[in-house]
Structure formats: structure tokens, C-alpha cells
Amino acid sequence: ACLCHDGEGYLRQQPAPRVSVLNTVGAGDAFSGALALFLTQGREWPNALALANHVAALSVTRHGAQPSMPSLEELRSFAGTLY
């Protein structure tokens, strides 16, 4: 899960999806990169956080840092209506 603070108060806690974890290497990079991408696309914070959580969750289901990064198609399939 992640929690976002806007400087005045907490916006919202976003739970992470449950997955079978193989390797956590790169999960933080996956989350940060995805969050930056979705915010630059103009998505609202709650949606961007939820999608970044899904990207990080997918990344820990595989081995390696760079090879574990999911494609947008994989994210669409995994995140469903969030995307």
C-alpha cells in the first residue's frame, strides 16, 4: 500500500494488489517510474497511485529489475477498469 500527503493532509491510502512475490528488485523503480508517467499524462493522484501500485505488483512477480517491468498491455489486463 502507499499513502500520499499533499502538504496539508493525507489524500488517500492506496492498497496494493495481492500477488505471488518472486523478487522485489526494481519494485520501487517500477512504482516511481509509473507514478511519474501517469501524473504527466494528467491522471489524478488517486488513480496514478493505484496504477503505480499495480505496476510494482506486477514487477515483483518476475525475476530481475529491468526484465520485470510490465508493458502497458500487461498493466491494462491486470488493472482492469483502473486503466
Biopython code that builds the backbone (N, CA, C, O; Angstrom):
import numpy as np
from Bio.PDB.StructureBuilder import StructureBuilder

atoms = [
    (1, "ALA", "N", (0.842, -1.179, 0.000)),
    (1, "ALA", "CA", (0.000, 0.000, 0.000)),
    (1, "ALA", "C", (0.887, 1.241, 0.000)),
    (1, "ALA", "O", (2.055, 1.186, 0.384)),
    (2, "CYS", "N", (0.329, 2.330, -0.425)),
    (2, "CYS", "CA", (1.056, 3.599, -0.366)),
    (2, "CYS", "C", (0.107, 4.661, 0.167)),
    (2, "CYS", "O", (-1.115, 4.531, 0.097)),
    (3, "LEU", "N", (0.700, 5.692, 0.690)),
    (3, "LEU", "CA", (-0.052, 6.788, 1.276)),
    (3, "LEU", "C", (0.493, 8.080, 0.699)),
    (3, "LEU", "O", (1.709, 8.263, 0.637)),
    (4, "CYS", "N", (-0.378, 8.973, 0.277)),
    (4, "CYS", "CA", (0.049, 10.217, -0.345)),
    (4, "CYS", "C", (-0.325, 11.398, 0.543)),
    (4, "CYS", "O", (-1.441, 11.478, 1.054)),
    (5, "HIS", "N", (0.623, 12.309, 0.717)),
    (5, "HIS", "CA", (0.411, 13.517, 1.509)),
    (5, "HIS", "C", (0.616, 14.717, 0.605)),
    (5, "HIS", "O", (1.635, 14.800, -0.081)),
    (6, "ASP", "N", (-0.321, 15.644, 0.587)),
    (6, "ASP", "CA", (-0.229, 16.799, -0.309)),
    (6, "ASP", "C", (0.351, 18.046, 0.356)),
    (6, "ASP", "O", (0.297, 19.131, -0.223)),
    (7, "GLY", "N", (0.901, 17.908, 1.552)),
    (7, "GLY", "CA", (1.447, 19.056, 2.262)),
    (7, "GLY", "C", (0.488, 19.611, 3.287)),
    (7, "GLY", "O", (0.902, 20.301, 4.219)),
    (8, "GLU", "N", (-0.777, 19.321, 3.128)),
    (8, "GLU", "CA", (-1.792, 19.763, 4.081)),
    (8, "GLU", "C", (-2.452, 18.593, 4.793)),
    (8, "GLU", "O", (-2.862, 18.708, 5.948)),
    (9, "GLY", "N", (-2.550, 17.502, 4.118)),
    (9, "GLY", "CA", (-3.179, 16.323, 4.707)),
    (9, "GLY", "C", (-3.017, 15.130, 3.789)),
    (9, "GLY", "O", (-2.611, 15.255, 2.633)),
    (10, "TYR", "N", (-3.343, 13.981, 4.328)),
    (10, "TYR", "CA", (-3.237, 12.771, 3.541)),
    (10, "TYR", "C", (-4.384, 12.704, 2.548)),
    (10, "TYR", "O", (-5.545, 12.909, 2.902)),
    (11, "LEU", "N", (-4.042, 12.415, 1.309)),
    (11, "LEU", "CA", (-5.050, 12.340, 0.265)),
    (11, "LEU", "C", (-5.799, 11.012, 0.315)),
    (11, "LEU", "O", (-7.029, 10.979, 0.314)),
    (12, "ARG", "N", (-5.051, 9.936, 0.359)),
    (12, "ARG", "CA", (-5.694, 8.647, 0.293)),
    (12, "ARG", "C", (-4.660, 7.542, 0.384)),
    (12, "ARG", "O", (-3.544, 7.664, -0.121)),
    (13, "GLN", "N", (-5.050, 6.476, 1.028)),
    (13, "GLN", "CA", (-4.211, 5.290, 1.039)),
    (13, "GLN", "C", (-4.655, 4.394, -0.107)),
    (13, "GLN", "O", (-5.847, 4.136, -0.280)),
    (14, "GLN", "N", (-3.701, 3.927, -0.880)),
    (14, "GLN", "CA", (-3.994, 3.040, -1.998)),
    (14, "GLN", "C", (-3.472, 1.643, -1.685)),
    (14, "GLN", "O", (-2.262, 1.453, -1.563)),
    (15, "PRO", "N", (-4.357, 0.669, -1.554)),
    (15, "PRO", "CA", (-3.885, -0.696, -1.297)),
    (15, "PRO", "C", (-3.209, -1.279, -2.526)),
    (15, "PRO", "O", (-3.515, -0.902, -3.657)),
    (16, "ALA", "N", (-2.300, -2.189, -2.295)),
    (16, "ALA", "CA", (-1.622, -2.877, -3.390)),
    (16, "ALA", "C", (-2.319, -4.203, -3.663)),
    (16, "ALA", "O", (-2.826, -4.841, -2.741)),
    (17, "PRO", "N", (-2.347, -4.616, -4.916)),
    (17, "PRO", "CA", (-2.937, -5.911, -5.227)),
    (17, "PRO", "C", (-2.094, -7.047, -4.650)),
    (17, "PRO", "O", (-0.876, -6.920, -4.524)),
    (18, "ARG", "N", (-2.736, -8.138, -4.307)),
    (18, "ARG", "CA", (-2.018, -9.304, -3.800)),
    (18, "ARG", "C", (-1.503, -10.128, -4.971)),
    (18, "ARG", "O", (-2.238, -10.448, -5.905)),
    (19, "VAL", "N", (-0.218, -10.460, -4.894)),
    (19, "VAL", "CA", (0.422, -11.264, -5.935)),
    (19, "VAL", "C", (1.385, -12.242, -5.270)),
    (19, "VAL", "O", (1.714, -12.095, -4.093)),
    (20, "SER", "N", (1.827, -13.225, -6.018)),
    (20, "SER", "CA", (2.874, -14.133, -5.553)),
    (20, "SER", "C", (4.223, -13.490, -5.863)),
    (20, "SER", "O", (4.553, -13.254, -7.025)),
    (21, "VAL", "N", (4.990, -13.211, -4.832)),
    (21, "VAL", "CA", (6.253, -12.483, -4.980)),
    (21, "VAL", "C", (7.391, -13.445, -5.291)),
    (21, "VAL", "O", (7.597, -14.432, -4.585)),
    (22, "LEU", "N", (8.134, -13.141, -6.365)),
    (22, "LEU", "CA", (9.342, -13.887, -6.710)),
    (22, "LEU", "C", (10.598, -13.095, -6.393)),
    (22, "LEU", "O", (11.597, -13.662, -5.951)),
    (23, "ASN", "N", (10.553, -11.777, -6.620)),
    (23, "ASN", "CA", (11.747, -10.954, -6.471)),
    (23, "ASN", "C", (11.320, -9.488, -6.377)),
    (23, "ASN", "O", (10.575, -9.002, -7.229)),
    (24, "THR", "N", (11.784, -8.794, -5.358)),
    (24, "THR", "CA", (11.386, -7.398, -5.170)),
    (24, "THR", "C", (12.351, -6.394, -5.790)),
    (24, "THR", "O", (12.134, -5.186, -5.691)),
    (25, "VAL", "N", (13.411, -6.878, -6.425)),
    (25, "VAL", "CA", (14.379, -5.973, -7.056)),
    (25, "VAL", "C", (13.672, -5.167, -8.143)),
    (25, "VAL", "O", (13.055, -5.737, -9.042)),
    (26, "GLY", "N", (13.761, -3.867, -8.060)),
    (26, "GLY", "CA", (13.185, -2.990, -9.070)),
    (26, "GLY", "C", (11.761, -2.546, -8.784)),
    (26, "GLY", "O", (11.208, -1.748, -9.541)),
    (27, "ALA", "N", (11.160, -3.031, -7.727)),
    (27, "ALA", "CA", (9.757, -2.672, -7.446)),
    (27, "ALA", "C", (9.597, -1.175, -7.176)),
    (27, "ALA", "O", (8.638, -0.556, -7.639)),
    (28, "GLY", "N", (10.526, -0.602, -6.436)),
    (28, "GLY", "CA", (10.459, 0.837, -6.163)),
    (28, "GLY", "C", (10.652, 1.665, -7.419)),
    (28, "GLY", "O", (9.989, 2.685, -7.610)),
    (29, "ASP", "N", (11.567, 1.219, -8.277)),
    (29, "ASP", "CA", (11.772, 1.910, -9.553)),
    (29, "ASP", "C", (10.532, 1.791, -10.433)),
    (29, "ASP", "O", (10.139, 2.750, -11.098)),
    (30, "ALA", "N", (9.923, 0.616, -10.434)),
    (30, "ALA", "CA", (8.702, 0.413, -11.218)),
    (30, "ALA", "C", (7.605, 1.354, -10.731)),
    (30, "ALA", "O", (6.923, 1.991, -11.534)),
    (31, "PHE", "N", (7.440, 1.437, -9.415)),
    (31, "PHE", "CA", (6.419, 2.310, -8.831)),
    (31, "PHE", "C", (6.686, 3.771, -9.184)),
    (31, "PHE", "O", (5.796, 4.473, -9.665)),
    (32, "SER", "N", (7.911, 4.223, -8.943)),
    (32, "SER", "CA", (8.255, 5.637, -9.167)),
    (32, "SER", "C", (8.118, 6.034, -10.633)),
    (32, "SER", "O", (7.569, 7.088, -10.953)),
    (33, "GLY", "N", (8.614, 5.189, -11.508)),
    (33, "GLY", "CA", (8.520, 5.486, -12.934)),
    (33, "GLY", "C", (7.080, 5.516, -13.411)),
    (33, "GLY", "O", (6.696, 6.389, -14.189)),
    (34, "ALA", "N", (6.285, 4.565, -12.945)),
    (34, "ALA", "CA", (4.876, 4.519, -13.331)),
    (34, "ALA", "C", (4.126, 5.730, -12.792)),
    (34, "ALA", "O", (3.311, 6.323, -13.499)),
    (35, "LEU", "N", (4.397, 6.096, -11.549)),
    (35, "LEU", "CA", (3.728, 7.262, -10.964)),
    (35, "LEU", "C", (4.045, 8.520, -11.771)),
    (35, "LEU", "O", (3.149, 9.307, -12.078)),
    (36, "ALA", "N", (5.316, 8.706, -12.113)),
    (36, "ALA", "CA", (5.706, 9.868, -12.918)),
    (36, "ALA", "C", (5.003, 9.852, -14.277)),
    (36, "ALA", "O", (4.521, 10.886, -14.738)),
    (37, "LEU", "N", (4.945, 8.695, -14.913)),
    (37, "LEU", "CA", (4.280, 8.578, -16.208)),
    (37, "LEU", "C", (2.812, 8.963, -16.118)),
    (37, "LEU", "O", (2.328, 9.770, -16.911)),
    (38, "PHE", "N", (2.107, 8.390, -15.155)),
    (38, "PHE", "CA", (0.671, 8.624, -15.073)),
    (38, "PHE", "C", (0.336, 10.056, -14.664)),
    (38, "PHE", "O", (-0.675, 10.603, -15.104)),
    (39, "LEU", "N", (1.165, 10.662, -13.836)),
    (39, "LEU", "CA", (0.936, 12.068, -13.479)),
    (39, "LEU", "C", (1.187, 12.986, -14.672)),
    (39, "LEU", "O", (0.458, 13.958, -14.867)),
    (40, "THR", "N", (2.211, 12.688, -15.471)),
    (40, "THR", "CA", (2.466, 13.526, -16.647)),
    (40, "THR", "C", (1.399, 13.331, -17.719)),
    (40, "THR", "O", (1.231, 14.181, -18.593)),
    (41, "GLN", "N", (0.680, 12.214, -17.652)),
    (41, "GLN", "CA", (-0.445, 12.001, -18.568)),
    (41, "GLN", "C", (-1.687, 12.773, -18.120)),
    (41, "GLN", "O", (-2.690, 12.803, -18.832)),
    (42, "GLY", "N", (-1.619, 13.397, -16.937)),
    (42, "GLY", "CA", (-2.732, 14.188, -16.450)),
    (42, "GLY", "C", (-3.715, 13.423, -15.574)),
    (42, "GLY", "O", (-4.809, 13.913, -15.294)),
    (43, "ARG", "N", (-3.338, 12.242, -15.147)),
    (43, "ARG", "CA", (-4.227, 11.473, -14.271)),
    (43, "ARG", "C", (-4.252, 12.093, -12.878)),
    (43, "ARG", "O", (-3.272, 12.699, -12.446)),
    (44, "GLU", "N", (-5.354, 11.942, -12.189)),
    (44, "GLU", "CA", (-5.481, 12.416, -10.811)),
    (44, "GLU", "C", (-4.626, 11.533, -9.901)),
    (44, "GLU", "O", (-4.367, 10.369, -10.211)),
    (45, "TRP", "N", (-4.193, 12.102, -8.778)),
    (45, "TRP", "CA", (-3.321, 11.384, -7.849)),
    (45, "TRP", "C", (-3.856, 10.011, -7.434)),
    (45, "TRP", "O", (-3.105, 9.039, -7.507)),
    (46, "PRO", "N", (-5.105, 9.882, -7.006)),
    (46, "PRO", "CA", (-5.570, 8.558, -6.566)),
    (46, "PRO", "C", (-5.443, 7.490, -7.649)),
    (46, "PRO", "O", (-5.040, 6.362, -7.364)),
    (47, "ASN", "N", (-5.781, 7.836, -8.879)),
    (47, "ASN", "CA", (-5.680, 6.873, -9.973)),
    (47, "ASN", "C", (-4.222, 6.574, -10.309)),
    (47, "ASN", "O", (-3.859, 5.419, -10.532)),
    (48, "ALA", "N", (-3.386, 7.611, -10.345)),
    (48, "ALA", "CA", (-1.965, 7.413, -10.642)),
    (48, "ALA", "C", (-1.306, 6.529, -9.585)),
    (48, "ALA", "O", (-0.502, 5.658, -9.918)),
    (49, "LEU", "N", (-1.642, 6.747, -8.318)),
    (49, "LEU", "CA", (-1.096, 5.911, -7.239)),
    (49, "LEU", "C", (-1.557, 4.470, -7.364)),
    (49, "LEU", "O", (-0.761, 3.545, -7.203)),
    (50, "ALA", "N", (-2.820, 4.276, -7.646)),
    (50, "ALA", "CA", (-3.351, 2.918, -7.781)),
    (50, "ALA", "C", (-2.681, 2.189, -8.942)),
    (50, "ALA", "O", (-2.312, 1.022, -8.814)),
    (51, "LEU", "N", (-2.525, 2.868, -10.065)),
    (51, "LEU", "CA", (-1.873, 2.233, -11.208)),
    (51, "LEU", "C", (-0.398, 1.949, -10.929)),
    (51, "LEU", "O", (0.115, 0.899, -11.316)),
    (52, "ALA", "N", (0.283, 2.875, -10.262)),
    (52, "ALA", "CA", (1.692, 2.642, -9.908)),
    (52, "ALA", "C", (1.816, 1.436, -8.977)),
    (52, "ALA", "O", (2.765, 0.663, -9.103)),
    (53, "ASN", "N", (0.890, 1.264, -8.059)),
    (53, "ASN", "CA", (0.881, 0.080, -7.203)),
    (53, "ASN", "C", (0.736, -1.188, -8.035)),
    (53, "ASN", "O", (1.395, -2.192, -7.763)),
    (54, "HIS", "N", (-0.112, -1.144, -9.034)),
    (54, "HIS", "CA", (-0.306, -2.307, -9.897)),
    (54, "HIS", "C", (0.955, -2.616, -10.706)),
    (54, "HIS", "O", (1.304, -3.783, -10.885)),
    (55, "VAL", "N", (1.631, -1.592, -11.189)),
    (55, "VAL", "CA", (2.885, -1.796, -11.919)),
    (55, "VAL", "C", (3.919, -2.446, -11.005)),
    (55, "VAL", "O", (4.578, -3.408, -11.400)),
    (56, "ALA", "N", (4.065, -1.930, -9.795)),
    (56, "ALA", "CA", (5.027, -2.510, -8.850)),
    (56, "ALA", "C", (4.649, -3.941, -8.495)),
    (56, "ALA", "O", (5.519, -4.804, -8.376)),
    (57, "ALA", "N", (3.360, -4.195, -8.326)),
    (57, "ALA", "CA", (2.907, -5.555, -8.006)),
    (57, "ALA", "C", (3.258, -6.521, -9.133)),
    (57, "ALA", "O", (3.734, -7.628, -8.879)),
    (58, "LEU", "N", (3.028, -6.110, -10.365)),
    (58, "LEU", "CA", (3.404, -6.970, -11.494)),
    (58, "LEU", "C", (4.903, -7.207, -11.534)),
    (58, "LEU", "O", (5.350, -8.307, -11.856)),
    (59, "SER", "N", (5.680, -6.187, -11.210)),
    (59, "SER", "CA", (7.137, -6.304, -11.304)),
    (59, "SER", "C", (7.710, -7.324, -10.330)),
    (59, "SER", "O", (8.738, -7.937, -10.620)),
    (60, "VAL", "N", (7.071, -7.517, -9.186)),
    (60, "VAL", "CA", (7.620, -8.470, -8.207)),
    (60, "VAL", "C", (7.246, -9.916, -8.510)),
    (60, "VAL", "O", (7.660, -10.825, -7.791)),
    (61, "THR", "N", (6.472, -10.135, -9.557)),
    (61, "THR", "CA", (6.110, -11.500, -9.929)),
    (61, "THR", "C", (7.136, -12.122, -10.865)),
    (61, "THR", "O", (6.960, -13.253, -11.318)),
    (62, "ARG", "N", (8.209, -11.388, -11.158)),
    (62, "ARG", "CA", (9.249, -11.842, -12.095)),
    (62, "ARG", "C", (10.630, -11.586, -11.507)),
    (62, "ARG", "O", (10.788, -10.818, -10.558)),
    (63, "HIS", "N", (11.610, -12.238, -12.083)),
    (63, "HIS", "CA", (12.995, -12.050, -11.651)),
    (63, "HIS", "C", (13.653, -10.913, -12.422)),
    (63, "HIS", "O", (13.329, -10.651, -13.580)),
    (64, "GLY", "N", (14.581, -10.249, -11.753)),
    (64, "GLY", "CA", (15.352, -9.192, -12.385)),
    (64, "GLY", "C", (14.716, -7.832, -12.209)),
    (64, "GLY", "O", (13.548, -7.713, -11.839)),
    (65, "ALA", "N", (15.504, -6.809, -12.480)),
    (65, "ALA", "CA", (14.996, -5.447, -12.350)),
    (65, "ALA", "C", (14.371, -4.997, -13.666)),
    (65, "ALA", "O", (13.159, -4.796, -13.740)),
    (66, "GLN", "N", (15.169, -4.842, -14.679)),
    (66, "GLN", "CA", (14.648, -4.354, -15.951)),
    (66, "GLN", "C", (13.691, -5.354, -16.611)),
    (66, "GLN", "O", (12.652, -4.935, -17.122)),
    (67, "PRO", "N", (13.995, -6.654, -16.621)),
    (67, "PRO", "CA", (13.068, -7.597, -17.252)),
    (67, "PRO", "C", (11.713, -7.709, -16.548)),
    (67, "PRO", "O", (10.750, -8.205, -17.132)),
    (68, "SER", "N", (11.638, -7.252, -15.305)),
    (68, "SER", "CA", (10.390, -7.395, -14.557)),
    (68, "SER", "C", (9.392, -6.270, -14.828)),
    (68, "SER", "O", (8.242, -6.344, -14.393)),
    (69, "MET", "N", (9.823, -5.232, -15.542)),
    (69, "MET", "CA", (8.924, -4.105, -15.796)),
    (69, "MET", "C", (7.824, -4.525, -16.769)),
    (69, "MET", "O", (8.117, -5.010, -17.862)),
    (70, "PRO", "N", (6.567, -4.344, -16.381)),
    (70, "PRO", "CA", (5.470, -4.770, -17.260)),
    (70, "PRO", "C", (5.228, -3.786, -18.403)),
    (70, "PRO", "O", (5.572, -2.607, -18.316)),
    (71, "SER", "N", (4.640, -4.290, -19.451)),
    (71, "SER", "CA", (4.245, -3.433, -20.571)),
    (71, "SER", "C", (2.900, -2.786, -20.240)),
    (71, "SER", "O", (2.213, -3.204, -19.308)),
    (72, "LEU", "N", (2.541, -1.780, -21.000)),
    (72, "LEU", "CA", (1.245, -1.140, -20.795)),
    (72, "LEU", "C", (0.102, -2.119, -21.069)),
    (72, "LEU", "O", (-0.941, -2.056, -20.418)),
    (73, "GLU", "N", (0.297, -3.017, -22.026)),
    (73, "GLU", "CA", (-0.730, -4.015, -22.319)),
    (73, "GLU", "C", (-0.931, -4.948, -21.127)),
    (73, "GLU", "O", (-2.064, -5.294, -20.789)),
    (74, "GLU", "N", (0.163, -5.352, -20.494)),
    (74, "GLU", "CA", (0.055, -6.201, -19.298)),
    (74, "GLU", "C", (-0.644, -5.452, -18.174)),
    (74, "GLU", "O", (-1.471, -6.020, -17.461)),
    (75, "LEU", "N", (-0.311, -4.180, -18.019)),
    (75, "LEU", "CA", (-0.956, -3.376, -16.979)),
    (75, "LEU", "C", (-2.447, -3.244, -17.253)),
    (75, "LEU", "O", (-3.258, -3.402, -16.340)),
    (76, "ARG", "N", (-2.817, -2.960, -18.481)),
    (76, "ARG", "CA", (-4.246, -2.844, -18.832)),
    (76, "ARG", "C", (-5.001, -4.115, -18.444)),
    (76, "ARG", "O", (-6.094, -4.050, -17.881)),
    (77, "SER", "N", (-4.421, -5.244, -18.743)),
    (77, "SER", "CA", (-5.054, -6.527, -18.449)),
    (77, "SER", "C", (-5.163, -6.751, -16.949)),
    (77, "SER", "O", (-6.189, -7.229, -16.464)),
    (78, "PHE", "N", (-4.114, -6.409, -16.212)),
    (78, "PHE", "CA", (-4.050, -6.642, -14.759)),
    (78, "PHE", "C", (-4.885, -5.639, -13.969)),
    (78, "PHE", "O", (-5.544, -6.008, -12.998)),
    (79, "ALA", "N", (-4.859, -4.378, -14.379)),
    (79, "ALA", "CA", (-5.518, -3.315, -13.607)),
    (79, "ALA", "C", (-6.986, -3.124, -13.972)),
    (79, "ALA", "O", (-7.720, -2.460, -13.240)),
    (80, "GLY", "N", (-7.411, -3.677, -15.056)),
    (80, "GLY", "CA", (-8.821, -3.593, -15.426)),
    (80, "GLY", "C", (-9.325, -2.173, -15.583)),
    (80, "GLY", "O", (-8.759, -1.386, -16.341)),
    (81, "THR", "N", (-10.381, -1.849, -14.872)),
    (81, "THR", "CA", (-11.037, -0.542, -15.036)),
    (81, "THR", "C", (-10.219, 0.636, -14.489)),
    (81, "THR", "O", (-10.535, 1.788, -14.785)),
    (82, "LEU", "N", (-9.184, 0.369, -13.704)),
    (82, "LEU", "CA", (-8.321, 1.465, -13.239)),
    (82, "LEU", "C", (-7.623, 2.139, -14.411)),
    (82, "LEU", "O", (-7.395, 3.349, -14.399)),
    (83, "TYR", "N", (-7.286, 1.350, -15.420)),
    (83, "TYR", "CA", (-6.535, 1.894, -16.545)),
    (83, "TYR", "C", (-7.491, 2.533, -17.515)),
    (83, "TYR", "O", (-7.067, 3.059, -18.545)),
]
sb = StructureBuilder()
sb.init_structure("model")
sb.init_model(0)
sb.init_chain("A")
sb.init_seg("    ")
for serial, (resi, resn, name, xyz) in enumerate(atoms, 1):
    if name == "N":
        sb.init_residue(resn, " ", resi, " ")
    sb.init_atom(name, np.array(xyz, "f"), 0.0, 1.0, " ", f" {name:<3s}", serial, name[0])
structure = sb.get_structure()
